[in-house]
Amino acid sequence: MHEDGKHNLISAFDHVDTGDELDAALLVNQAIDASINAVSVREQVVALADSCTGEPWEYLSRTGFAGNRGDYASPSNSCIADVLKRKTGIPISLGVLLIAVARLSGRPAHGINFPGHFLVRVGNTLIDPFDMVPTSENERLAAIEGDQPPDDVFEPVGSAAIAIRMLNNVKYQFAQNRQWRRVLEMLECQCAITPTEAVFHFERGEVWRQLGRLEVAQDAYLSALINASDAGVIKACRRRLAELDPGSGVVH
């Protein structure tokens, strides 16, 4: 991406919470593929909603939208333009599409940042967007392994939380493929949304360390330490800083 375009995109993520969920998804798509035409994508979503009959999740299912079980890990599943073209995606990208179609059809809808599987509530109906079928809170809670989620786990989430979760998905996919520069691009977008999130700064440090840019990594770890409140993150930052500069005294 051209530097000016990159700067403009990062600036847009600064204000992602002022737009709707589709705006957030379009920004994530642009972070992955700068060549997309956001206006055209939004027009496609409007046209889809104009044709909607019956319940929006049933309509999307009839139209052919479904979860991409065959290639779940592909970053293209987080590109709303590709989701519209192929009619497959992951829960959060399909969920954003469902929210947009439902609202444009006159139905209230919002996203739910449920652990492991993004959900959507349309009116009073909880929807699993991966299969475009109704589900229940009890069913979702029963599927969780380990610790129970907090009491507010079914509360609505806004555009910023959706953008961060979508960027997380892509970031980890790029990391698995050792595409470190692309990981950094996603982290820059996340830091624009939440500049004081220590974990993102720590992850930046880890990537720069991986790339051998130790001075830049050190700055990132320091930023993480300044913003950290979690004891585990603080300990990890201090350990990394001590490794990079054993005489710094930062562990004391």
N, C-alpha and C positions, 0 to 999 in steps of 0.2 A: 504494500500500500504506500502511496506517495505520502511524504511527511505531513503536508498540509491536510490531506484527507485523514490521516491517522490522528492528527491533533483535533480536527473537527469531530471525529468519532468519539474520542476520549471526552471532549467537552460535552457531547450529547449524553454520554453516560452520567455525567455530573448531574443531569436534570432528568434522568430516566423516570423518576417517581412522579413527574408532572404529566406524563402521558399514560395511555392505557396499556394493557397487556400485549396487544399486537404491536404497539410502538416498541416495547421492550424486546419482543421477539425479533422484530425487524433490525434493531440495533445489533443484537447478537448475530443475526444472519450477516450483517454488513461486516462485523468483526471477523467472521469466518471467511466470507467471500465479498469483497468490496464491490464486485461488479453487478450486484443485484439491483433491480429497479424497484425501490420500495413503493413508489406510487402504483406501479403495475400490480404488485403483490396485493396491496390494499384493495385495489379495484377488483381483483379476483375474489377476494374474501367477501366484498360487498355483493358481487354477482352471485356467489354461492348462497349468501343469506337471502337474497331476493327470491331464490328458487326454493327456499326451505318450506316444507310442509310438515305438519305434525311436530312431534318432539324433535328438537334440534339434534340430539345424539342419535336418535333413530334415523333421521334424515341423513346425517353424515355416514352412518353405517350403510344405509341403502345405496348411498352414492359411491361407496367403495373404500372409505377411510378406515384404516385399521392399524394396529401396532405392527412394527417391523420386527418380527421374531427372527427372520433369517439373517439380518445384519444389524442387530440392535446397537452395536458399538460404533457404527459409522457416524462421524461428525455431521454428515448430511441430514441425519435425523433431527438435528437441532436447527436446521435451516428451514424456516417457514416456507420459503420459495420452493424448496425441494419437496417438502411435505405436500404442498398443494399439487405439484407436478406428478409425484409418484403415488400420492394418497396413502403414504405410510410414514410413520414417525414413532417417537417415544411418548410416554404419557404426558410430559410437560408441553411438547410442541403440539401434539394433538389437542391437549387441554386448552392451550391458548386459542387454537382455531375454534374449538367448541364454545369458549367464552364469547369470542367475537361474533360468531354466527348467532348464538342465543340472544345476545344483546341487540344485534341489528334486527332480529326477528321480534323484538319487543319483550324478551324474557330477561329477568334479572339473573345474573350469573357471576360467579367469582371463583378464583383458584384457591386451593388448599395445599399448603406446602407439607404434605404428609410424608413421614419418613419412608424413603425407598420407593415411593410410588405417588406421583402427583395426582391429585383428585380435583374434581370440579363439582360445584353445587349449582344446579340450575333450578331456580325457584326453591322448592323444598326437597328436591331430589338429588341425592349424592350420586355422582357418575364416575365410573372408572373409564377415563378417556382412551386407554389403550385398547379396550374392547368395545368402547361406546355402549356400555350397559350400566344400568343402575346397580348400586352396591349399598351397603349399610355401614354405619359406624362400627357396629359390633364385629362385622365381618372383617373390616380393615384392621381393627385392633387385635383380633385373633391371629392375624397373619404376621404380626410383629414378633420377632425373636428378641430375647434379652429384655432389657429394661423397658418398662411402659413409658410411652411418650407423655409430655406434660398435658395438663388439663385443657390448654388452649390449642391443641393440635389440629382441631377442626375449624379454627378461626380463619376468616378470609385473609389473603395476603395481597399485597400490591405489586406494582410493576417492578420496583427495585428488587424485591425478594425473588421474583420470577426470573429477572435478568441474571441475578447472582447464581441461582440454581442452574439455569441453562448454561452459563459460562463455566460453572463447575463441571458439568457433564463433558463439555468439549475439552476443557483443560486437562482432565484426567485421560481422555482419549488420546490427546496429543502427547501427553507424558508417557503413556504406554508405548507409543511409537517413537519415543525419544526425540520428538520435534520440539526442542527446548525453546527456540525462538517464538514458536507459536504459543507455547505455554505462557511465555512472558507477555505476549500480546493480550491473552485472556486475563492474566493477572493485572495488567495495567487498567483494563476496563473495570475489573472488580474493585481495584483501589480507587478508581474515580467515583464509584458508587458509594463506597464506605472507606474513606481515607484513613480512618483510625482502626480498621480491623487488623489486629496484630498478626493473625494467621496468614493473611494474604502477603504481608511484608515478609514474614518468615519464609513463606514459599518462594517469594522472589529471591531471597537470599540463597535458598537451596538450589534454585535453577542457575543463578549466576555462579555459584560455587561449582556446579556441575560443568559449566562452560569455562571454568578457569579464571573468571573475572573476580578475583578475591577481594579487591578493594570495593567494587560495587556490591558484592555480597555482604561485606562488612557493614556498609551503609544500610543495606536492607535489614540486616539483623538488628542494627541499632534502632531503626525505625520501629521494628517489631517490639523490641524491648521497651521503648518509650511508651508504646500504646498498650502493652500487654497488661492484663489483670489476672489471667489464668496462671496458676503456679506452674503448671506443666510447660506452658509456652515460655514463661520467664526462664525456667531452668534450661530449656532447649536453646534459647537465644544466648544465654550466658555460656553454655558449653561450646556453641559454635564460635562465639567471639573469642573465647579463650584459645580455641584451636587455631584461629587465624592470627591471633596476636597474644601469645602466651604471657607477655609482659604487661598486658593492658591493665591487669587488676580488676577486670570487670566482674569476675566471679565473686568478689568479696562484698 
